[in-house]
Amino acid sequence: MYPVSPQAYDRAITVFSPDGRLFQVEYAKEAVKRGATAIGVVCNDSVVLVAHKAIGSNLQVSEFMRKVFMIDDHIAATASGLVGDARRLVDIARVESQKHKMTYGEDVTIETIAKHLSDLAQIYTQYGGIRPFGVSLLLGGIDSEPRLFEVDPSGSLSGYKAAAIGSGKKEAEELLEKEYKEGMSLDDGVALALRALRKTTEEKLGPENVDVAVITEKAGKFEVLDPSATQKYLSKA
């Protein structure tokens, strides 16, 4: 198939293979597939983000393994892949959100932030001397309505009613496609996300290895559920 070894085309991000592939972007997507699963669900008046924390040692302090990040009061993100890359993108999104607020005197929309991050991710697939971000993000929040977007290492941007990223993406989305209903309540949305997450792992889920965050129209802000509330939902899921 290749006139020369495929490895000749994976040394620079700017070189396409003869069949039109950018290997460095594909490798970045593989990093996402190896990451812990994260799920987002749009409900009637809220957005739910659920993330699995893969704790590799009993010596780790689970409270410091954050997988859901606040971007603004009304926007949050969760990630799968290289967490260091995720933190960098989250910091960029936070700055962009505050710049918009200071410039225009209003909250930025979730779509604006998602487009900004996807444009940045795309730039990192086009120039030599840099590498793609090895992370996918789910961005959820409320502006005119609850909204959920995914940004992947290629710079692709997609809007979803419910979505999953990470190692359990296929299994989680199979369940989401079967059980998701438009206009579902917050409680039903959290329960659905946790059921989908449980399907992706044999590990016992508990407050120590699951982050659950919600953004509601009523509260108008991002909130990470405390361990007792998380356990309550897990017992029902």
C-alpha positions in Angstrom: 0.0 0.0 0.0 2.8 2.4 0.9 5.7 3.2 -1.5 7.8 3.5 1.6 7.4 2.6 5.3 4.4 4.2 7.0 6.8 5.4 9.7 8.2 7.9 7.2 4.9 9.8 7.6 4.5 9.9 11.3 7.6 12.0 12.2 6.0 15.4 11.3 2.5 16.7 11.9 2.6 18.5 8.5 3.1 15.4 6.3 0.1 13.4 5.0 0.5 9.7 4.2 -0.4 8.6 0.6 -3.9 7.6 1.8 -4.6 11.0 3.3 -3.9 10.3 7.0 -2.1 12.4 9.6 -0.6 9.8 11.9 0.3 12.2 14.7 -3.4 13.2 15.0 -4.4 9.5 15.0 -1.9 8.8 17.8 -3.4 11.7 19.8 -6.8 10.1 19.4 -5.3 6.9 20.7 -4.2 8.7 23.8 -7.8 9.7 24.3 -9.0 6.1 23.8 -6.7 5.0 26.6 -8.0 7.7 29.0 -10.7 7.2 31.7 -14.3 7.5 30.5 -16.2 10.7 30.9 -19.9 11.3 30.0 -22.1 14.3 29.4 -25.9 14.4 29.3 -28.2 17.3 28.5 -31.4 17.3 30.6 -34.5 19.5 30.6 -33.0 22.4 32.5 -29.5 21.2 33.3 -26.3 19.5 32.0 -24.7 16.6 33.8 -21.0 15.7 33.5 -19.7 12.5 35.0 -16.0 11.3 35.0 -14.3 8.2 36.1 -11.0 8.7 38.1 -8.6 5.8 37.5 -6.8 5.6 40.8 -3.6 3.6 40.3 -2.4 3.5 43.9 -3.9 3.4 47.4 -1.4 6.1 48.2 -3.0 8.6 45.9 -5.3 11.3 47.3 -8.5 11.0 45.2 -9.7 14.6 46.1 -6.7 16.0 44.1 -7.5 13.9 41.0 -10.0 16.4 39.5 -11.6 15.3 36.3 -14.3 18.0 36.0 -13.2 21.6 35.7 -15.0 24.9 36.1 -14.5 27.3 33.2 -17.1 29.9 34.3 -20.1 29.9 36.6 -22.2 28.5 33.8 -19.7 26.3 31.9 -17.7 23.2 33.0 -15.6 20.7 31.2 -14.4 17.1 31.6 -11.6 15.4 29.8 -10.1 12.1 28.7 -6.6 11.6 27.6 -3.5 13.5 28.8 -4.7 15.4 31.9 -1.9 17.9 31.6 -3.1 18.9 28.1 -6.6 19.2 29.5 -5.5 21.6 32.2 -3.8 23.8 29.6 -6.9 23.9 27.4 -9.1 24.6 30.5 -6.9 27.5 31.5 -7.1 28.9 28.0 -10.9 28.6 28.1 -11.1 30.4 31.4 -9.1 33.3 30.1 -11.2 33.5 27.0 -14.4 33.5 29.1 -13.2 36.4 31.3 -11.9 38.4 28.3 -15.3 38.1 26.7 -17.1 39.2 29.9 -14.8 42.2 30.3 -15.1 43.2 26.6 -18.8 42.8 26.1 -20.3 42.9 29.6 -22.0 39.5 29.2 -21.4 35.8 29.8 -19.7 34.0 26.9 -21.7 31.2 25.2 -20.7 27.6 25.5 -20.5 27.4 21.7 -18.1 30.3 21.6 -15.7 28.7 24.0 -16.0 25.3 22.3 -15.2 26.9 18.9 -12.2 28.7 20.3 -10.8 25.5 21.7 -11.5 23.5 18.6 -9.8 26.2 16.5 -6.7 26.0 18.8 -6.7 22.2 18.5 -6.8 22.4 14.7 -3.9 24.9 14.6 -1.8 22.2 16.5 -2.4 19.8 13.7 -1.1 22.2 11.0 2.4 23.5 12.0 5.8 21.9 12.4 7.5 21.8 15.8 4.4 21.2 17.8 2.2 18.2 18.5 -1.6 17.8 18.7 -3.3 17.9 22.1 -3.7 14.4 23.3 -7.1 15.0 24.9 -10.8 15.3 24.1 -13.0 17.6 26.1 -16.7 17.6 26.8 -17.9 21.1 27.4 -21.3 21.5 29.1 -23.2 24.5 30.3 -26.3 26.7 30.1 -26.7 30.0 28.1 -30.0 30.3 26.3 -30.5 26.5 26.9 -28.5 23.5 28.2 -25.8 22.6 25.7 -23.0 20.0 25.3 -20.1 20.0 22.9 -17.1 17.7 22.2 -13.7 18.9 21.1 -11.2 16.3 19.9 -7.5 16.4 19.0 -8.2 17.0 15.3 -10.0 20.2 16.1 -13.4 18.7 15.2 -16.3 20.2 17.1 -19.6 18.4 17.6 -22.8 19.2 19.6 -24.5 16.4 21.5 -27.6 15.6 23.6 -25.5 12.9 25.3 -21.9 11.8 24.6 -19.0 9.9 26.0 -15.2 10.1 25.6 -12.4 7.8 26.7 -11.8 4.1 26.8 -15.4 3.2 27.4 -16.9 5.5 24.7 -18.4 2.7 22.6 -20.1 0.9 25.5 -21.3 4.1 27.1 -22.8 5.5 23.9 -24.6 2.2 23.1 -26.5 2.6 26.4 -27.0 6.3 26.0 -28.5 5.8 22.5 -31.0 3.3 23.9 -32.0 5.1 27.1 -31.6 8.8 26.5 -34.9 10.8 26.3 -35.2 14.5 25.5 -36.5 16.6 28.4 -35.4 14.2 31.1 -35.0 15.5 34.6 -31.7 16.2 36.4 -32.1 13.1 38.6 -32.8 10.9 35.6 -29.8 12.4 33.7 -27.4 11.8 36.5 -28.7 8.2 36.9 -28.4 7.6 33.2 -24.8 8.9 33.1 -23.8 6.7 36.0 -25.4 3.6 34.5 -23.5 4.3 31.3 -20.2 4.8 33.2 -20.8 1.6 35.2 -21.1 -0.3 31.9 -17.6 0.7 30.9 -15.7 -0.7 33.9 -15.6 -3.7 36.2 -14.3 -1.5 39.0 -16.7 -0.7 41.8 -17.8 2.9 41.5 -17.9 5.2 44.6 -17.5 8.8 45.5 -13.7 8.3 45.7 -13.4 7.4 42.0 -16.3 9.3 40.3 -16.8 13.0 39.8 -20.3 14.2 39.2 -21.0 17.8 38.3 -24.2 19.6 37.3 -25.0 23.0 35.8 -28.7 24.0 36.3 -30.8 26.9 35.0 -32.2 27.4 38.5 -28.9 27.7 40.3 -27.2 29.3 37.2 -23.8 27.9 38.2 -21.5 24.9 38.1 -21.6 22.5 41.1 -19.6 19.4 41.9 -21.7 17.0 44.0 -20.4 16.1 47.4 -19.6 12.5 48.3 -22.9 11.8 50.0 -24.9 13.1 47.1 -22.8 11.1 44.6 -23.2 7.9 46.7 -27.0 8.5 46.8 -27.1 8.6 43.0 -24.8 5.6 42.6 -27.1 3.5 44.8 -30.0 4.3 42.5 -28.2 3.9 39.2 
